[in-house]
């Protein structure tokens, strides 16, 4: 890794940078690293000069990473992991697939899927290190285009330059929230009595008091496009970019939100007022596509992670833990890995 004509960036400096970011302040990182704070500060400033960009915003409360700082953090973690793995390989003989693999995945799906996947991989392949980039669908696309991820799950993107993209899964969208006034119940009581999954027309869902993220988010864009096609307005009560704030608002009873099936598990349990109804007329579908770089052969570690991702997704859908349709079809038999 090199700066802009300023020489090589040392692994030690990257370790310092990662420690500062994770600690949130130079003083805390200094204590953890047993390095004098002035020396640590000098190393961070030198790194910023070598890379030609600011990595932290400083304040009396500590430091927070800039956008460039967050990107460097993700890359540095993987680079340091690879360096550790290389050292381990030199010290002992290989035992099954090993190495680092980065998975880029939409954040709503990551909370459902990645826990079981990582747990499974840790038991089966302890020498594989998995890094996860979970963020907006645009973040996932950029990570794959920039070759910063080995595996990506794209939203509603069937093609992308130099990537092998295949259908993975499809799920429906729901409108959910606390139905204290009976606004959804009035529409779904008959369905509930017949044991049918509650459904609500899009026009009715759009008229509910809504808490939504901004237009740069894929779900909001899809809802906006559908409303425009139907010539109706959305009844937006609250609009924030933060998914945590949106969740806090609808859990507080401030309104309803549109959400994919993979996020339904985040709703309150055993609350008679909590409602989730499938959006129909038209039905809103969210399609996922599995993407890998087309120009390079996947490593054995990447194939092992891919296998776990595919198997856990299929199992979740088959067991009803994720209300979705499994679409992935492999072009060739999956390569199996067994610990020696």
C-alpha positions as CSV (number, residue, x, y, z in Angstrom):
1,X,0.0,0.0,0.0
2,X,1.5,3.3,-1.0
3,X,0.8,7.0,-0.6
4,X,0.8,9.6,-3.3
5,X,4.5,9.5,-4.0
6,X,5.3,9.5,-0.3
7,X,6.6,6.0,0.2
8,X,5.1,2.9,1.7
9,X,2.6,2.8,4.5
10,X,3.9,0.5,7.2
11,X,1.7,-2.2,8.7
12,X,2.5,-0.9,12.2
13,X,1.1,2.5,11.2
14,X,-2.1,0.8,10.0
15,X,-2.4,-1.1,13.3
16,X,-2.2,2.3,15.1
17,X,-4.8,3.8,12.8
18,X,-7.2,0.8,13.4
19,X,-6.7,1.1,17.2
20,X,-7.4,4.8,17.2
21,X,-10.6,4.4,15.2
22,X,-11.9,1.5,17.3
23,X,-11.0,3.3,20.6
24,X,-12.6,6.5,19.5
25,X,-9.8,8.7,20.9
26,X,-6.1,9.0,20.7
27,X,-5.7,8.9,24.5
28,X,-7.6,5.6,24.9
29,X,-5.7,4.1,21.9
30,X,-2.4,5.3,23.4
31,X,-3.2,3.3,26.7
32,X,-4.2,0.2,24.8
33,X,-1.1,0.2,22.5
34,X,1.3,1.3,25.3
35,X,2.5,4.1,23.0
36,X,3.0,7.7,24.1
37,X,0.1,9.9,22.8
38,X,2.4,12.5,21.1
39,X,4.1,9.7,19.2
40,X,0.7,8.1,18.2
41,X,-0.6,11.5,17.1
42,X,2.5,12.0,15.0
43,X,1.9,8.6,13.3
44,X,-1.7,9.4,12.4
45,X,-0.7,12.8,11.0
46,X,2.1,11.2,9.0
47,X,-0.4,8.6,7.6
48,X,-2.8,11.4,6.6
49,X,0.0,13.2,4.8
50,X,1.2,10.1,3.0
51,X,-2.3,9.3,1.8
52,X,-3.2,12.9,1.0
53,X,-6.5,12.9,2.8
54,X,-8.0,13.6,6.3
55,X,-8.9,10.4,8.1
56,X,-10.4,11.7,11.3
57,X,-12.5,14.6,12.5
58,X,-11.1,15.8,15.8
59,X,-13.2,17.2,18.7
60,X,-13.0,17.5,22.5
61,X,-14.9,14.2,22.8
62,X,-12.4,12.2,20.7
63,X,-12.1,11.4,17.0
64,X,-14.6,10.1,14.4
65,X,-13.6,8.7,11.0
66,X,-14.2,10.6,7.8
67,X,-15.6,8.7,4.7
68,X,-12.0,8.1,3.6
69,X,-11.1,7.0,7.1
70,X,-13.9,4.4,7.1
71,X,-12.8,3.0,3.7
72,X,-9.2,2.8,4.9
73,X,-10.4,1.0,8.1
74,X,-12.2,-1.7,6.1
75,X,-9.2,-2.2,3.8
76,X,-6.7,-2.0,6.6
77,X,-8.5,-4.7,8.6
78,X,-8.4,-7.0,5.7
79,X,-4.8,-6.2,4.9
80,X,-3.7,-6.8,8.5
81,X,-5.7,-10.0,8.6
82,X,-3.9,-11.2,5.5
83,X,-0.5,-10.4,7.0
84,X,-1.4,-12.4,10.1
85,X,-2.6,-15.3,8.0
86,X,0.6,-15.2,6.0
87,X,2.7,-15.4,9.2
88,X,0.6,-18.3,10.4
89,X,1.0,-20.2,7.1
90,X,4.8,-19.9,7.4
91,X,4.6,-21.2,10.9
92,X,2.4,-24.3,10.4
93,X,1.2,-26.5,7.6
94,X,-2.2,-25.7,5.9
95,X,-5.3,-27.4,7.3
96,X,-8.3,-26.7,5.1
97,X,-9.1,-23.5,3.3
98,X,-7.8,-20.3,4.9
99,X,-7.5,-16.6,4.1
100,X,-9.7,-13.5,4.3
101,X,-12.9,-13.1,2.5
102,X,-15.0,-9.9,2.3
103,X,-18.8,-10.0,1.9
104,X,-20.8,-6.9,0.9
105,X,-24.4,-7.2,1.9
106,X,-27.4,-4.8,2.4
107,X,-27.6,-4.0,6.1
108,X,-31.3,-5.1,6.5
109,X,-30.4,-8.6,5.2
110,X,-27.1,-8.8,7.1
111,X,-28.8,-8.9,10.5
112,X,-30.9,-11.9,9.5
113,X,-28.3,-13.9,7.5
114,X,-24.8,-13.1,8.5
115,X,-25.0,-14.3,12.1
116,X,-25.8,-18.0,11.1
117,X,-23.3,-17.8,8.3
118,X,-20.4,-16.6,10.4
119,X,-21.2,-19.0,13.2
120,X,-21.2,-21.9,10.8
121,X,-17.9,-20.8,9.2
122,X,-16.2,-20.3,12.5
123,X,-16.9,-23.9,13.5
124,X,-16.1,-25.5,10.1
125,X,-13.2,-23.3,8.9
126,X,-11.6,-21.5,11.8
127,X,-8.8,-20.2,9.5
128,X,-11.1,-18.3,7.3
129,X,-11.5,-14.7,8.3
130,X,-14.7,-13.0,7.1
131,X,-15.1,-9.3,6.8
132,X,-18.5,-7.8,6.3
133,X,-19.4,-4.6,4.5
134,X,-23.0,-4.0,5.4
135,X,-24.6,-0.8,4.3
136,X,-26.9,0.7,1.7
137,X,-27.5,-1.1,-1.6
138,X,-25.3,1.6,-3.2
139,X,-22.5,0.9,-0.8
140,X,-22.6,-2.8,-1.7
141,X,-22.5,-1.9,-5.5
142,X,-19.6,0.4,-5.0
143,X,-17.7,-2.2,-2.9
144,X,-18.0,-4.8,-5.7
145,X,-17.1,-2.3,-8.5
146,X,-14.1,-1.1,-6.5
147,X,-13.0,-4.8,-6.0
148,X,-13.1,-4.3,-2.2
149,X,-15.4,-7.3,-1.7
150,X,-15.1,-10.9,-2.9
151,X,-18.8,-11.7,-2.7
152,X,-21.7,-9.3,-2.9
153,X,-25.5,-9.4,-2.6
154,X,-27.0,-6.8,-4.8
155,X,-30.5,-5.3,-4.6
156,X,-32.5,-5.2,-7.9
157,X,-29.3,-5.3,-10.0
158,X,-29.3,-8.1,-12.5
159,X,-26.1,-6.9,-14.3
160,X,-23.0,-5.0,-13.2
161,X,-19.7,-4.4,-15.1
162,X,-17.2,-7.3,-14.9
163,X,-19.2,-9.2,-12.4
164,X,-20.8,-12.6,-12.6
165,X,-24.3,-11.8,-11.3
166,X,-26.9,-14.5,-10.7
167,X,-30.5,-14.4,-9.2
168,X,-30.3,-15.2,-5.5
169,X,-33.7,-14.6,-3.7
170,X,-36.9,-12.6,-3.9
171,X,-39.0,-11.3,-1.1
172,X,-42.1,-9.2,-0.7
173,X,-42.4,-5.8,1.0
174,X,-44.6,-5.2,4.0
175,X,-46.0,-2.2,5.8
176,X,-45.6,-2.4,9.6
177,X,-46.1,-0.5,12.8
178,X,-48.2,-0.1,15.9
179,X,-51.8,-0.3,14.9
180,X,-53.2,1.4,18.0
181,X,-56.0,3.1,16.0
182,X,-56.9,0.0,14.1
183,X,-56.1,1.5,10.7
184,X,-54.7,-1.7,9.3
185,X,-56.8,-4.1,11.4
186,X,-59.9,-2.7,9.8
187,X,-58.6,-3.9,6.4
188,X,-57.2,-7.2,7.5
189,X,-59.7,-8.6,10.1
190,X,-61.5,-10.9,7.7
191,X,-58.1,-12.2,6.4
192,X,-56.9,-12.9,9.9
193,X,-60.1,-14.8,10.8
194,X,-59.5,-17.1,7.8
195,X,-55.9,-17.7,8.8
196,X,-54.6,-15.8,5.7
197,X,-51.5,-13.6,5.9
198,X,-52.7,-9.9,6.2
199,X,-52.5,-7.9,3.0
200,X,-53.1,-4.3,2.3
201,X,-53.4,-2.4,-1.0
202,X,-50.5,0.0,-1.7
203,X,-52.9,2.9,-1.9
204,X,-54.1,2.3,1.6
205,X,-50.5,1.8,2.9
206,X,-49.5,5.1,1.3
207,X,-52.2,6.9,3.1
208,X,-51.0,5.8,6.6
209,X,-48.8,8.1,8.6
210,X,-45.4,7.0,7.3
211,X,-41.8,7.2,8.7
212,X,-39.4,6.8,5.9
213,X,-35.7,7.2,5.0
214,X,-34.7,9.7,2.2
215,X,-34.9,9.1,-1.5
216,X,-31.3,7.8,-1.7
217,X,-32.4,4.6,0.0
218,X,-33.6,1.8,-2.3
219,X,-36.9,1.1,-0.4
220,X,-37.9,4.7,-0.4
221,X,-37.1,5.0,-4.1
222,X,-39.2,2.0,-4.9
223,X,-42.2,3.3,-2.8
224,X,-41.9,6.7,-4.5
225,X,-41.8,5.3,-8.0
226,X,-44.9,3.1,-7.3
227,X,-46.8,6.1,-5.8
228,X,-45.9,8.2,-8.8
229,X,-47.0,5.5,-11.3
230,X,-50.4,5.4,-9.5
231,X,-50.7,9.1,-9.2
232,X,-51.0,9.1,-5.4
233,X,-49.2,11.0,-2.6
234,X,-47.3,9.5,0.3
235,X,-48.4,10.6,3.8
236,X,-45.0,11.1,5.2
237,X,-44.9,12.2,8.9
238,X,-41.2,11.7,9.6
239,X,-38.1,11.4,7.3
240,X,-34.6,10.6,8.5
241,X,-31.6,8.9,6.9
242,X,-30.7,6.9,10.0
243,X,-32.2,3.4,10.0
244,X,-31.9,3.4,13.8
245,X,-34.0,6.6,14.1
246,X,-36.6,5.2,11.7
247,X,-36.9,2.1,13.8
248,X,-37.1,4.1,17.0
249,X,-39.8,6.2,15.6
250,X,-42.1,3.4,14.4
251,X,-41.5,1.4,17.6
252,X,-42.6,4.6,19.5
253,X,-45.8,4.5,17.6
254,X,-45.0,7.5,15.4
255,X,-46.2,5.8,12.2
256,X,-45.8,3.0,9.8
257,X,-42.9,2.1,7.5
258,X,-42.3,-0.1,4.5
259,X,-39.9,-3.0,5.1
260,X,-38.7,-6.2,3.3
261,X,-39.6,-9.6,4.7
262,X,-36.0,-10.1,5.9
263,X,-36.5,-7.3,8.5
264,X,-39.8,-8.5,10.0
265,X,-38.1,-10.3,12.8
266,X,-37.0,-6.9,14.2
267,X,-40.6,-6.1,15.2
268,X,-41.8,-6.4,18.8
269,X,-42.8,-9.8,20.1
270,X,-46.1,-10.6,21.8
271,X,-47.6,-7.2,21.3
272,X,-51.2,-7.2,20.2
273,X,-51.0,-3.8,18.5
274,X,-48.0,-4.6,16.3
275,X,-49.1,-5.3,12.7
276,X,-47.3,-6.3,9.5
277,X,-49.2,-6.6,6.3
278,X,-48.0,-7.6,2.9
279,X,-48.3,-4.8,0.3
280,X,-50.4,-5.7,-2.7
281,X,-52.0,-4.0,-5.7
282,X,-49.3,-3.7,-6.8
283,X,-47.1,-6.2,-5.0
284,X,-43.7,-4.7,-4.1
285,X,-40.9,-7.3,-4.6
286,X,-37.3,-6.9,-3.6
287,X,-34.9,-9.1,-5.6
288,X,-31.4,-10.0,-4.6
289,X,-28.6,-11.0,-6.9
290,X,-25.3,-12.8,-5.9
291,X,-22.2,-11.2,-7.5
292,X,-18.6,-12.3,-7.8
293,X,-15.8,-10.8,-9.8
294,X,-15.8,-12.3,-13.3
295,X,-12.1,-11.6,-14.0
296,X,-10.6,-13.7,-11.2
297,X,-10.9,-17.3,-10.0
298,X,-12.4,-17.4,-6.5
299,X,-10.1,-18.8,-3.8
300,X,-10.9,-21.9,-1.8
301,X,-11.8,-19.7,1.1
302,X,-14.2,-17.6,-1.0
303,X,-15.9,-20.8,-2.3
304,X,-16.3,-22.0,1.3
305,X,-18.0,-18.7,2.3
306,X,-20.2,-18.8,-0.8
307,X,-21.3,-22.3,0.0
308,X,-22.2,-21.4,3.6
309,X,-24.1,-18.3,2.4
310,X,-26.1,-20.3,-0.2
311,X,-26.8,-23.2,2.2
312,X,-27.9,-21.0,5.1
313,X,-30.2,-18.9,2.8
314,X,-31.8,-22.0,1.4
315,X,-32.3,-23.4,4.9
316,X,-33.8,-20.2,6.2
317,X,-36.3,-20.0,3.4
318,X,-37.2,-23.7,3.5
319,X,-37.8,-23.5,7.3
320,X,-40.0,-20.3,6.9
321,X,-37.6,-18.1,8.9
322,X,-37.3,-15.9,5.9
323,X,-40.4,-15.3,3.8
324,X,-38.7,-15.4,0.5
325,X,-38.2,-17.4,-2.7
326,X,-34.9,-19.0,-3.2
327,X,-33.7,-18.4,-6.8
328,X,-30.0,-19.4,-6.9
329,X,-29.0,-22.0,-9.4
330,X,-25.3,-22.9,-9.6
331,X,-23.7,-23.2,-13.0
332,X,-21.5,-26.0,-11.8
333,X,-21.6,-28.4,-8.8
334,X,-20.5,-26.6,-5.6
335,X,-17.0,-27.5,-4.5
336,X,-17.1,-29.1,-1.0
337,X,-14.5,-28.5,1.6
338,X,-13.7,-30.8,4.4
339,X,-11.3,-30.3,7.3
340,X,-8.4,-32.7,7.0
